[in-house]
Amino acid sequence: MDMANEQASGRSGRVLVTGGTGTLGRLVVPLLRDAGRDVRVLSRRRGEAAEGVELVVGDLDAAVGIDRALDGAEVIVHCAGSRKGDEDKALNLVRAASRNGGIQHLVFISVVGADGVPVTSRADRMMFGYFASKLAAERVVGESGLPWTTLRATQFHDLFLTTVRQMAKLPVVPVPAGFRFQPVDTGEVAARLAELVLEAPAGLVPDVAGPRIYEMDDLVRAYLRACGKRRRFVHVPLPGRAAGAVRAGANLAPDNAVGRRTWEEFLAERVGPPGRGVAGVQEHGNLRASKG
């Protein structure tokens, strides 16, 4: 490939990773460095950046430090996000990128179900606002005038670990009735994002999802087994259009189950007590897990 084509496809030049010290971004950064890219990280907090990586402190919500972070950058990997406010973060980023004039590719991480889980009420927004926030940010990216790629992924193992840990603190665990999820390994999503940086802008690309679909109570049960705990469950029916869409599988991508690391394997590594390996956790976790 000649230099002109390399530049057009985003294969050369500095890469700015927003949220580069977060759960996903910190895994993307070393992959890009290993691919020979010059990487800069934009983060709200000071901290130790990976070796050979410049750290710029800034705030996408307050539009602080973005211009400095973008100076000399040609590609952006936008990993910074939260349960709300993703639209404003994206707006501030693309406005600064448009002023910069040198951005050839904006790669954005979104969520499977962003356009399939309707958030139409205050109650919906309290529990499912993440989907609406990501969809709004997708639209900002798509309408920015910048060459872009958006990758949607199912929820990360890390997110479910945080969630089930909190749920397991209760003597009786309330579980949304009929909810299913398809957790994916964060490292596998990071690897796909890094690949997309080295490719030409492609718009909305195929989803990335975990290898298995689980009912929510099975995710919690697998966690409890992994750490040697027992709890009672109560199934809670949730009202609203968003909850109905999740029960119908709008948050799943069975045709894109490209992930390989299972929830059971993740738990065995992260929380399994001594003497309990992957096989012991999987024996129970597979009872109700399915491919679709």
Summary of the structure (lengths in Angstrom):
residues: 292
radius of gyration: 19.8
end to end distance: 40.3
largest distance: 62.6
contacts: 999
relative contact order: 0.13
helix: 40%
strand: 19%
